[in-house]
């Protein structure tokens, strides 16, 4: 589990390698990730946009920008949470993701919150520790 807090908004990420959707012999690896966003502050906020930076084990990076998450732009009142699961394919057995959510306060102030950087590791990724 990975976690970050920006402006009293907590973002928790739990990635999971999906062997049944992956095909290592074809260079296809797939992960699901579950994200929970919790408003720990005193003001109501809305998630408006997402910006992902996805990097594979060869250092190749792709960027994804769009409105909301999974087709939604949730409004979070103080104490409320929103959870969703999405997925990402990579051509390598490991990589990582990081990014930001574009938020807006009830009075219209726009701001960004951090999505914690998280690792995508399959059983096929080999790590050595020196």
Secondary structure, 3 states (H helix, E strand, C coil): CEEEEECCEEEEEEEEECHHHCEHHHCEEEEEEEEEEEECCCCCEEEEEEEEEEEECCCCEEEEEEECECCECCEECCCCEEEEEEEEEECCCEEEEEEEEEEEECCCCEEEEEEEEEEEECCCCCCCCC
